Amino acid sequence: MRKLALSDEILLNIEKPARYIGGEVNSVMKDRDKVDIRFAMCFPDVYEIGMSHLGIQILYDMFNRRDDVWCERVYSPWVDLDKVMREKKIPLFALESQDPVKDFDFLGITIQFEMCYTNILQILELSHIPLHAAERTDSDPIVIGGGPCAYNPEPLAEFFDLFYIGEGETVYDELLDAYKEWKGSGKSRKEFLERAAEIEGLYVPQFYDAAYREDGTLLSFTPNNAHAPEKIKKQAVMEVTDSPYPMKPVVPFIKATQDRVVLEIQRGCIRGCRFCQAGMIYRPTRERNVEKLKEYARTMLKTTGHEEISLSSLSSSDYSDLKELVTFLIDEFKDKGINISLPSLRIDAFSLDVMSRVQDIRKSSLTFAPEAGSQRMRDVINKGLTEEDILEGAGQAFEGGWNKVKLYFMLGLPTETEEDMGEIARLSDRVARRYYEIPKEQRNGKCQITASSAFFVPKPFTPFQWASMLSAEEYTRRASVVKEEFQAQLNRKSLKYNWHDAQTTVLEGVMARGDRKVGRVVEEAYRLGCLFDSWTECFRNDLWMQAFENTGVDIDFYNLRQRGDDELFPWDFIDIGVSRRFLRREWEKAMKGEVTPNCRMQCSGCGAASFGGGVCYEGKN
């Protein structure tokens, strides 16, 4: 029997003790004495959210296929247990063995969202690992970060030994082999990091120096160690069908945010929306073989007992074999009580036909993401969606029996005018009006249109990385403008409007494009008590503002200025394949409201063809 790290008394007095006990179906147990490397894989948020993350399940499965590695999972303890662990000096532990994280060789942290940065420091401190990489010794785990936020690792540079830039299936084996070789060699921690820096895609922050101009902008970013390359090249798996995929994913004990089998049908996106980081960093688009996906679906439903299967992709409708795959899933599983979830679909006749076969229309709502209310703004962001497309899709849905629609928008986009803001409400009203054009006897009760707007945050490696943001007050004012316009609409009783929190948007902006100086703010905010910042009930804007004041870091410098064409960005040392020249060209086209065709219609020469595969090479070999 495993000995649990937490006593019965503690488990009975905290919320959801199942978060911390491990032992779930398909979790991997090994003999700690028979492995060479122990890897703690961390998602710095609560168990339910971390267990919904496909990337960790893929790496967990891939690492545990090796006889010499035991990969275990660790999540952020919720605030109730955090308090107990500090009071009783209980070190943070991994779920499978319940052993302290400090005893592991590696602590790998996936960084999915800027508002989890203070949770990363919680993980380190509760694990009794020094916060700063420079203070760690040979007895501390190697702390490695990955995920989308690693594409600008600089605000977290001091806290990590390594960052893995790109998709984990490519060079992790090389890193683990190098570690095994080093472990018995008697060489120093620094010598291991030097060896790691020679592996393509790995970035060792302490081997680089940042220098700044008097105005605060970056003057230079240069290696200070002969083993460190000037550029770090993103890692991409070109043959996604043959890459490792978890046939027996771990099944959570308690309901996770996404409690289902997930089929990743493709990576990347052909669309080229100018605000979207994922659409740029995951280029080129690569599809999984449909026959393999059918096999995966059968196996994973059997090994997990899940009753829902979901297709994962940035834009499922662009998957070439979508029709065949969906038809198979419906025919194979519909009578077995398996729900089929189809996110990221464009609303067209085929999608609606499919959804009507897999959903209870009376209960379900459809989701459209126009992103902007006016056609002018949709052209600026290169959304590739006309008002006619939106109203036609909504009309087909209403005629098919749906009466609930969710619309997602963004406020504060570059060049946005009051007219563009008002169009969010007016477009929502036109969608409702389309419903009421259907004869009364054919309608399914009243319609409900729920519009939501997030506030725009410019991200690295997008055409909008040069853009300025707005203050929290201005974001809120813009949301008020839209709300007032909603009140003026003819169908206002059928319309509902929500908007995102402006204060967290401002912080997200600072951290998304921040440099190493921002790390001081993150650490100070954590010291002041900030934790679980993406959770409304935990977020403390006053403490964050205090942290900026205490460290002398200016929010406006990071958020309110438009960057110059030639400004050196903190992330410019990373090569994602997509060229800076292409991104700048797209920024200039955005300013003129010019549209760029998607990758299948026409190649725009973004640079992703350098990876030698995917959509860039479709039909050309």
VOTORDO-7671 format. One record per residue (C-alpha): x, y, z; residue in one letter. Coordinates in nm, 2 decimals. Layout:
# VOTORDO-7671
X, Y, Z, a
...
END
This chain:
# VOTORDO-7671
0.00, 0.00, 0.00, m
0.12, 0.35, -0.08, r
0.15, 0.58, 0.21, k
-0.03, 0.91, 0.14, l
0.15, 1.24, 0.19, a
-0.15, 1.39, 0.37, l
-0.30, 1.24, 0.69, s
-0.66, 1.15, 0.71, d
-0.72, 1.44, 0.94, e
-0.60, 1.69, 0.67, i
-0.78, 1.51, 0.39, l
-1.11, 1.52, 0.58, l
-1.08, 1.90, 0.64, n
-1.00, 2.02, 0.29, i
-1.21, 2.08, -0.02, e
-1.20, 1.79, -0.27, k
-0.94, 1.56, -0.11, p
-0.95, 1.34, -0.43, a
-0.73, 1.61, -0.59, r
-0.43, 1.49, -0.39, y
-0.44, 1.11, -0.34, i
-0.35, 0.98, -0.69, g
-0.42, 0.61, -0.77, g
-0.66, 0.69, -1.06, e
-0.74, 0.45, -1.34, v
-0.45, 0.44, -1.59, n
-0.21, 0.63, -1.37, s
0.14, 0.48, -1.40, v
0.31, 0.31, -1.10, m
0.68, 0.20, -1.12, k
0.95, 0.09, -0.88, d
1.14, 0.40, -0.79, r
1.46, 0.19, -0.75, d
1.45, 0.06, -1.10, k
1.43, 0.39, -1.29, v
1.72, 0.63, -1.36, d
1.51, 0.95, -1.40, i
1.21, 1.08, -1.20, r
1.02, 1.35, -1.37, f
0.74, 1.55, -1.19, a
0.51, 1.70, -1.46, m
0.33, 2.00, -1.32, c
0.02, 2.20, -1.43, f
0.03, 2.51, -1.21, p
-0.35, 2.52, -1.14, d
-0.60, 2.30, -0.96, v
-0.63, 1.93, -1.04, y
-0.96, 1.96, -1.24, e
-0.81, 2.21, -1.48, i
-0.47, 2.03, -1.51, g
-0.63, 1.70, -1.57, m
-0.82, 1.84, -1.87, s
-0.49, 1.93, -2.05, h
-0.40, 1.71, -2.35, l
-0.04, 1.82, -2.37, g
0.05, 1.68, -2.02, i
-0.13, 1.35, -2.10, q
0.08, 1.32, -2.42, i
0.41, 1.38, -2.24, l
0.31, 1.16, -1.94, y
0.24, 0.87, -2.17, d
0.55, 0.93, -2.38, m
0.79, 0.95, -2.08, f
0.64, 0.65, -1.91, n
0.69, 0.44, -2.22, r
1.06, 0.45, -2.13, r
1.17, 0.19, -1.88, d
1.43, 0.42, -1.73, d
1.19, 0.71, -1.66, v
0.90, 0.75, -1.42, w
0.69, 1.05, -1.49, c
0.44, 1.16, -1.22, e
0.19, 1.44, -1.19, r
0.17, 1.75, -0.96, v
-0.08, 2.03, -0.95, y
-0.12, 2.35, -0.75, s
-0.27, 2.28, -0.41, p
-0.59, 2.49, -0.36, w
-0.57, 2.78, -0.10, v
-0.70, 2.56, 0.18, d
-0.43, 2.30, 0.15, l
-0.17, 2.56, 0.07, d
-0.22, 2.71, 0.41, k
-0.20, 2.37, 0.59, v
0.12, 2.27, 0.40, m
0.29, 2.59, 0.50, r
0.18, 2.57, 0.86, e
0.28, 2.20, 0.90, k
0.59, 2.23, 0.67, k
0.46, 1.95, 0.44, i
0.66, 1.95, 0.11, p
0.47, 1.94, -0.22, l
0.44, 1.59, -0.35, f
0.37, 1.40, -0.67, a
0.04, 1.21, -0.70, l
0.16, 0.87, -0.80, e
0.43, 0.80, -0.54, s
0.33, 1.07, -0.29, q
0.71, 1.15, -0.27, d
0.83, 1.51, -0.23, p
0.89, 1.69, -0.56, v
1.23, 1.80, -0.43, k
1.35, 1.44, -0.46, d
1.29, 1.43, -0.83, f
1.54, 1.48, -1.11, d
1.32, 1.72, -1.31, f
1.02, 1.94, -1.24, l
0.85, 2.02, -1.57, g
0.60, 2.30, -1.56, i
0.36, 2.37, -1.85, t
0.28, 2.74, -1.88, i
-0.05, 2.79, -2.05, q
-0.16, 3.13, -1.93, f
0.01, 3.45, -1.79, e
-0.22, 3.47, -1.49, m
-0.07, 3.14, -1.35, c
0.27, 3.29, -1.30, y
0.24, 3.34, -0.92, t
0.12, 2.97, -0.90, n
0.46, 2.87, -1.05, i
0.64, 3.04, -0.75, l
0.39, 2.86, -0.52, q
0.49, 2.52, -0.67, i
0.87, 2.60, -0.62, l
0.83, 2.73, -0.27, e
0.61, 2.45, -0.15, l
0.85, 2.20, -0.31, s
1.14, 2.36, -0.10, h
1.32, 2.45, -0.43, i
1.50, 2.79, -0.44, p
1.29, 3.03, -0.65, l
1.59, 3.15, -0.85, h
1.77, 2.91, -1.08, a
2.11, 3.08, -0.98, a
2.06, 2.96, -0.62, e
2.00, 2.59, -0.69, r
2.25, 2.32, -0.62, t
2.31, 1.97, -0.76, d
2.06, 1.84, -0.51, s
1.77, 2.04, -0.66, d
1.56, 1.92, -0.95, p
1.62, 2.07, -1.30, i
1.32, 2.31, -1.34, v
1.20, 2.32, -1.71, i
0.92, 2.52, -1.86, g
0.72, 2.47, -2.18, g
0.39, 2.56, -2.34, g
0.26, 2.87, -2.52, p
0.39, 3.12, -2.26, c
0.74, 2.98, -2.31, a
0.74, 3.17, -2.64, y
0.82, 3.47, -2.43, n
1.00, 3.32, -2.14, p
1.17, 3.64, -2.02, e
0.93, 3.74, -1.73, p
1.00, 3.40, -1.58, l
1.37, 3.37, -1.68, a
1.51, 3.38, -1.33, e
1.29, 3.10, -1.20, f
1.37, 2.83, -1.46, f
1.68, 2.64, -1.54, d
1.56, 2.55, -1.89, l
1.28, 2.63, -2.13, f
1.17, 2.39, -2.40, y
1.05, 2.59, -2.71, i
0.80, 2.39, -2.92, g
0.63, 2.06, -2.93, e
0.75, 1.81, -2.66, g
0.77, 1.50, -2.88, e
1.09, 1.60, -3.06, t
1.40, 1.64, -2.84, v
1.29, 1.54, -2.49, y
1.44, 1.19, -2.54, d
1.78, 1.35, -2.62, e
1.75, 1.57, -2.31, l
1.67, 1.27, -2.09, l
1.96, 1.07, -2.24, d
2.20, 1.36, -2.18, a
2.08, 1.38, -1.82, y
2.14, 1.01, -1.76, k
2.49, 1.05, -1.90, e
2.56, 1.35, -1.67, w
2.41, 1.20, -1.36, k
2.68, 0.95, -1.31, g
2.96, 1.16, -1.44, s
3.04, 1.38, -1.14, g
3.01, 1.69, -1.35, k
2.85, 2.01, -1.22, s
2.49, 2.13, -1.27, r
2.63, 2.41, -1.49, k
2.80, 2.15, -1.71, e
2.47, 1.97, -1.75, f
2.29, 2.29, -1.85, l
2.57, 2.36, -2.10, e
2.51, 2.02, -2.26, r
2.13, 2.09, -2.26, a
2.19, 2.43, -2.43, a
2.35, 2.24, -2.72, e
2.02, 2.06, -2.79, i
1.81, 2.24, -3.05, e
1.50, 2.40, -2.90, g
1.63, 2.43, -2.54, l
1.69, 2.77, -2.38, y
1.90, 2.82, -2.07, v
1.82, 3.18, -1.95, p
2.13, 3.22, -1.73, q
2.35, 3.18, -2.04, f
2.22, 3.51, -2.19, y
2.25, 3.87, -2.09, d
1.99, 4.14, -2.16, a
2.11, 4.51, -2.19, a
1.87, 4.80, -2.19, y
1.86, 5.15, -2.34, r
1.79, 5.46, -2.12, e
1.43, 5.46, -2.24, d
1.38, 5.11, -2.10, g
1.37, 4.92, -2.44, t
1.60, 4.63, -2.51, l
1.94, 4.72, -2.65, l
2.08, 4.37, -2.69, s
2.03, 4.01, -2.60, f
2.34, 3.80, -2.63, t
2.48, 3.46, -2.51, p
2.74, 3.47, -2.23, n
2.83, 3.11, -2.27, n
3.00, 2.94, -2.56, a
2.75, 2.65, -2.55, h
2.45, 2.87, -2.59, a
2.33, 2.95, -2.95, p
2.22, 3.30, -3.06, e
1.89, 3.17, -3.18, k
1.66, 2.90, -3.03, i
1.47, 2.71, -3.30, k
1.11, 2.60, -3.23, k
1.06, 2.22, -3.23, q
0.77, 2.09, -3.44, a
0.66, 1.73, -3.50, v
0.61, 1.70, -3.88, m
0.46, 1.34, -3.88, e
0.19, 1.39, -3.62, v
0.02, 1.06, -3.71, t
0.32, 0.87, -3.60, d
0.39, 1.07, -3.28, s
0.31, 0.93, -2.94, p
-0.05, 0.96, -2.83, y
-0.20, 0.83, -2.50, p
-0.42, 0.53, -2.56, m
-0.48, 0.50, -2.18, k
-0.51, 0.86, -2.05, p
-0.55, 0.89, -1.68, v
-0.91, 0.91, -1.57, v
-0.97, 1.16, -1.29, p
-1.15, 1.06, -0.97, f
-1.35, 1.39, -0.96, i
-1.52, 1.58, -1.25, k
-1.25, 1.76, -1.45, a
-1.32, 2.07, -1.66, t
-1.32, 1.85, -1.97, q
-1.41, 1.50, -1.86, d
-1.39, 1.32, -2.20, r
-1.17, 1.14, -2.45, v
-0.99, 1.40, -2.66, v
-0.89, 1.33, -3.02, l
-0.63, 1.58, -3.16, e
-0.72, 1.58, -3.53, i
-0.46, 1.83, -3.64, q
-0.21, 2.09, -3.53, r
-0.19, 2.44, -3.65, g
-0.44, 2.65, -3.83, c
-0.46, 2.78, -4.19, i
-0.66, 3.09, -4.11, r
-0.40, 3.35, -4.01, g
-0.61, 3.57, -3.77, c
-0.38, 3.85, -3.68, r
-0.45, 3.85, -3.30, f
-0.41, 3.48, -3.26, c
-0.07, 3.35, -3.12, q
-0.16, 2.98, -3.15, a
-0.23, 3.03, -3.52, g
0.13, 3.15, -3.57, m
0.33, 2.94, -3.33, i
0.18, 2.61, -3.43, y
0.24, 2.66, -3.80, r
0.25, 2.47, -4.03, p
-0.09, 2.29, -4.02, t
-0.04, 1.91, -3.99, r
-0.33, 1.66, -4.00, e
-0.36, 1.32, -3.84, r
-0.45, 1.02, -4.05, n
-0.83, 0.96, -4.03, v
-0.79, 0.58, -4.00, e
-0.56, 0.62, -3.71, k
-0.80, 0.86, -3.54, l
-1.08, 0.60, -3.57, k
-0.86, 0.34, -3.41, e
-0.77, 0.59, -3.13, y
-1.14, 0.66, -3.06, a
-1.23, 0.30, -3.02, r
-0.93, 0.22, -2.80, t
-0.96, 0.53, -2.57, m
-1.33, 0.50, -2.51, l
-1.26, 0.14, -2.40, k
-0.97, 0.21, -2.18, t
-1.12, 0.51, -2.00, t
-1.49, 0.44, -1.97, g
-1.56, 0.81, -2.07, h
-1.90, 0.88, -2.22, e
-1.80, 1.17, -2.44, e
-1.55, 1.22, -2.72, i
-1.42, 1.56, -2.83, s
-1.23, 1.66, -3.15, l
-0.94, 1.89, -3.06, s
-0.81, 2.15, -3.31, s
-0.78, 2.52, -3.36, l
-1.02, 2.50, -3.65, s
-1.19, 2.16, -3.69, s
-1.38, 2.26, -4.00, s
-1.05, 2.28, -4.19, d
-0.96, 1.92, -4.12, y
-0.97, 1.75, -4.47, s
-1.14, 1.43, -4.35, d
-1.38, 1.58, -4.10, l
-1.69, 1.45, -4.28, k
-1.56, 1.09, -4.28, e
-1.44, 1.10, -3.92, l
-1.76, 1.25, -3.78, v
-1.98, 1.01, -3.98, t
-1.78, 0.73, -3.84, f
-1.81, 0.85, -3.48, l
-2.19, 0.89, -3.51, i
-2.24, 0.55, -3.67, d
-2.01, 0.37, -3.44, e
-2.09, 0.53, -3.10, f
-2.42, 0.72, -3.11, k
-2.63, 0.41, -3.01, d
-2.38, 0.33, -2.72, k
-2.47, 0.65, -2.53, g
-2.15, 0.83, -2.63, i
-2.18, 1.21, -2.67, n
-1.98, 1.37, -2.95, i
-1.84, 1.72, -2.89, s
-1.74, 1.93, -3.19, l
-1.57, 2.25, -3.08, p
-1.41, 2.50, -3.32, s
-1.65, 2.44, -3.61, l
-1.74, 2.70, -3.86, r
-2.12, 2.71, -3.87, i
-2.21, 2.58, -4.22, d
-2.47, 2.33, -4.35, a
-2.25, 2.03, -4.29, f
-2.16, 2.13, -3.93, s
-2.53, 2.20, -3.85, l
-2.64, 1.87, -3.99, d
-2.38, 1.69, -3.78, v
-2.46, 1.88, -3.46, m
-2.83, 1.81, -3.51, s
-2.75, 1.44, -3.50, r
-2.53, 1.46, -3.19, v
-2.69, 1.72, -2.97, q
-3.02, 1.78, -2.80, d
-3.11, 2.09, -3.00, i
-3.36, 2.22, -2.74, r
-3.08, 2.22, -2.47, k
-2.77, 2.31, -2.66, s
-2.65, 2.65, -2.79, s
-2.43, 2.72, -3.09, l
-2.12, 2.93, -3.07, t
-2.00, 3.17, -3.34, f
-1.68, 3.38, -3.30, a
-1.71, 3.69, -3.53, p
-1.45, 3.86, -3.30, e
-1.55, 4.20, -3.43, a
-1.89, 4.36, -3.49, g
-1.81, 4.55, -3.81, s
-1.68, 4.41, -4.14, q
-1.40, 4.67, -4.14, r
-1.27, 4.53, -3.81, m
-1.30, 4.17, -3.92, r
-1.08, 4.27, -4.22, d
-0.83, 4.44, -3.99, v
-0.79, 4.12, -3.79, i
-0.81, 3.89, -4.10, n
-1.10, 3.69, -3.96, k
-1.21, 3.57, -4.30, g
-1.58, 3.59, -4.21, l
-1.84, 3.81, -4.37, t
-2.16, 3.93, -4.21, e
-2.34, 3.73, -4.47, e
-2.16, 3.41, -4.35, d
-2.27, 3.49, -3.99, i
-2.63, 3.56, -4.07, l
-2.66, 3.27, -4.31, e
-2.51, 3.03, -4.06, g
-2.74, 3.16, -3.78, a
-3.04, 3.14, -4.02, g
-2.97, 2.78, -4.10, q
-2.93, 2.70, -3.73, a
-3.26, 2.86, -3.64, f
-3.44, 2.68, -3.92, e
-3.28, 2.36, -3.79, g
-3.44, 2.41, -3.45, g
-3.18, 2.60, -3.24, w
-3.28, 2.91, -3.05, n
-2.97, 2.98, -2.84, k
-2.66, 3.13, -2.99, v
-2.33, 3.25, -2.82, k
-2.13, 3.52, -3.00, l
-1.77, 3.60, -2.90, y
-1.61, 3.94, -2.97, f
-1.30, 4.13, -2.88, m
-1.29, 4.49, -2.77, l
-0.99, 4.73, -2.79, g
-0.85, 4.59, -3.12, l
-0.61, 4.82, -3.31, p
-0.79, 5.10, -3.51, t
-1.12, 5.03, -3.33, e
-1.37, 5.32, -3.34, t
-1.69, 5.39, -3.15, e
-1.88, 5.28, -3.47, e
-1.70, 4.94, -3.45, d
-1.80, 4.90, -3.09, m
-2.16, 4.98, -3.15, g
-2.16, 4.72, -3.43, e
-2.12, 4.44, -3.18, i
-2.47, 4.51, -3.04, a
-2.61, 4.58, -3.38, r
-2.48, 4.26, -3.53, l
-2.62, 4.06, -3.23, s
-2.95, 4.22, -3.29, d
-2.94, 4.13, -3.66, r
-2.88, 3.77, -3.56, v
-3.19, 3.78, -3.33, a
-3.39, 3.95, -3.61, r
-3.30, 3.66, -3.84, r
-3.46, 3.43, -3.59, y
-3.79, 3.63, -3.58, y
-3.81, 3.61, -3.96, e
-3.90, 3.25, -3.93, i
-4.28, 3.20, -3.92, p
-4.40, 3.19, -3.56, k
-4.54, 2.84, -3.57, e
-4.20, 2.71, -3.69, q
-4.00, 2.87, -3.41, r
-3.87, 2.70, -3.10, n
-3.99, 2.95, -2.84, g
-3.80, 3.28, -2.79, k
-3.44, 3.31, -2.90, c
-3.15, 3.39, -2.67, q
-2.84, 3.56, -2.81, i
-2.55, 3.59, -2.55, t
-2.27, 3.81, -2.67, a
-1.94, 3.82, -2.47, s
-1.64, 4.03, -2.53, s
-1.28, 3.97, -2.41, a
-1.04, 4.26, -2.42, f
-0.76, 4.25, -2.68, f
-0.41, 4.15, -2.55, v
-0.13, 4.17, -2.81, p
0.08, 3.85, -2.80, k
0.44, 3.78, -2.92, p
0.48, 3.63, -3.27, f
0.16, 3.78, -3.40, t
0.12, 4.07, -3.64, p
-0.03, 4.27, -3.35, f
0.29, 4.23, -3.13, q
0.36, 4.59, -3.23, w
0.02, 4.72, -3.11, a
-0.06, 4.93, -2.80, s
-0.31, 4.83, -2.54, m
-0.55, 5.04, -2.34, l
-0.59, 5.12, -1.97, s
-0.83, 4.92, -1.76, a
-1.06, 5.23, -1.74, e
-1.07, 5.27, -2.12, e
-1.15, 4.90, -2.16, y
-1.44, 4.93, -1.92, t
-1.56, 5.25, -2.09, r
-1.57, 5.06, -2.42, r
-1.77, 4.78, -2.26, a
-2.01, 5.04, -2.14, s
-2.05, 5.19, -2.49, v
-2.14, 4.84, -2.62, v
-2.38, 4.77, -2.33, k
-2.56, 5.10, -2.39, e
-2.59, 5.01, -2.76, e
-2.74, 4.67, -2.66, f
-3.01, 4.86, -2.46, q
-3.11, 5.05, -2.77, a
-3.17, 4.74, -2.99, q
-3.51, 4.64, -3.10, l
-3.47, 4.28, -2.98, n
-3.30, 4.37, -2.65, r
-3.51, 4.13, -2.45, k
-3.35, 3.84, -2.65, s
-3.00, 3.98, -2.61, l
-2.75, 3.94, -2.32, k
-2.41, 4.10, -2.30, y
-2.11, 4.00, -2.08, n
-1.75, 4.12, -2.08, w
-1.42, 4.01, -1.94, h
-1.24, 4.16, -1.64, d
-1.03, 4.46, -1.75, a
-0.78, 4.45, -1.46, q
-0.66, 4.10, -1.53, t
-0.63, 4.20, -1.90, t
-0.39, 4.47, -1.82, v
-0.17, 4.23, -1.62, l
-0.19, 3.97, -1.89, e
-0.06, 4.23, -2.13, g
0.24, 4.33, -1.92, v
0.34, 3.96, -1.88, m
0.27, 3.86, -2.24, a
0.52, 4.11, -2.38, r
0.73, 4.17, -2.07, g
1.11, 4.14, -2.03, d
1.32, 4.01, -1.74, r
1.23, 4.32, -1.53, k
0.87, 4.20, -1.51, v
0.99, 3.89, -1.31, g
1.06, 4.12, -1.01, r
0.69, 4.22, -1.02, v
0.57, 3.86, -1.03, v
0.79, 3.77, -0.74, e
0.68, 4.07, -0.53, e
0.31, 4.01, -0.61, a
0.36, 3.65, -0.49, y
0.53, 3.77, -0.17, r
0.24, 4.00, -0.11, l
-0.01, 3.71, -0.13, g
-0.12, 3.69, -0.49, c
-0.21, 3.33, -0.60, l
-0.47, 3.18, -0.83, f
-0.49, 3.51, -1.01, d
-0.71, 3.37, -1.29, s
-0.98, 3.28, -1.03, w
-1.21, 3.58, -0.97, t
-1.25, 3.49, -0.60, e
-0.87, 3.50, -0.54, c
-0.76, 3.79, -0.77, f
-0.63, 4.09, -0.58, r
-0.56, 4.38, -0.81, n
-0.46, 4.61, -0.52, d
-0.17, 4.38, -0.43, l
-0.06, 4.36, -0.80, w
-0.06, 4.74, -0.81, m
0.14, 4.75, -0.49, q
0.39, 4.51, -0.65, a
0.44, 4.74, -0.95, f
0.49, 5.04, -0.71, e
0.73, 4.85, -0.49, n
0.95, 4.74, -0.78, t
0.93, 5.06, -0.98, g
0.81, 4.88, -1.29, v
0.58, 5.09, -1.52, d
0.27, 4.93, -1.66, i
0.22, 5.20, -1.92, d
0.57, 5.13, -2.07, f
0.47, 4.77, -2.15, y
0.11, 4.83, -2.25, n
0.03, 5.18, -2.37, l
0.30, 5.25, -2.63, r
0.30, 5.12, -2.99, q
0.63, 4.95, -3.07, r
0.86, 5.08, -3.35, g
0.93, 4.88, -3.66, d
1.29, 4.81, -3.55, d
1.24, 4.76, -3.18, e
1.42, 4.45, -3.04, l
1.16, 4.23, -2.86, f
1.25, 4.02, -2.56, p
1.14, 3.71, -2.76, w
1.33, 3.79, -3.08, d
1.60, 3.53, -3.01, f
1.34, 3.25, -3.07, i
1.29, 3.13, -3.43, d
0.93, 2.99, -3.48, i
0.97, 2.95, -3.86, g
0.72, 3.24, -3.92, v
0.94, 3.54, -4.01, s
0.93, 3.88, -3.84, r
0.92, 4.02, -4.19, r
0.59, 3.84, -4.26, f
0.44, 3.95, -3.93, l
0.54, 4.31, -4.00, r
0.38, 4.29, -4.35, r
0.06, 4.15, -4.19, e
0.06, 4.44, -3.94, w
0.09, 4.69, -4.22, e
-0.19, 4.52, -4.41, k
-0.40, 4.53, -4.10, a
-0.36, 4.90, -4.08, m
-0.50, 4.93, -4.43, k
-0.78, 4.68, -4.37, g
-0.64, 4.44, -4.63, e
-0.72, 4.07, -4.61, v
-0.47, 3.78, -4.65, t
-0.61, 3.45, -4.80, p
-0.58, 3.13, -4.59, n
-0.29, 2.89, -4.64, c
-0.48, 2.65, -4.86, r
-0.61, 2.93, -5.09, m
-0.26, 3.08, -5.14, q
0.08, 3.06, -4.97, c
0.17, 3.40, -4.81, s
0.54, 3.31, -4.77, g
0.53, 3.33, -4.39, c
0.84, 3.11, -4.35, g
0.68, 2.80, -4.20, a
0.76, 2.60, -4.51, a
1.11, 2.58, -4.37, s
0.99, 2.29, -4.15, f
0.95, 2.09, -4.47, g
0.59, 1.95, -4.44, g
0.23, 2.00, -4.35, g
-0.01, 2.23, -4.54, v
0.29, 2.40, -4.70, c
0.37, 2.08, -4.90, y
0.02, 1.95, -4.96, e
-0.02, 1.82, -5.31, g
0.33, 1.94, -5.41, k
0.52, 1.61, -5.37, n
END
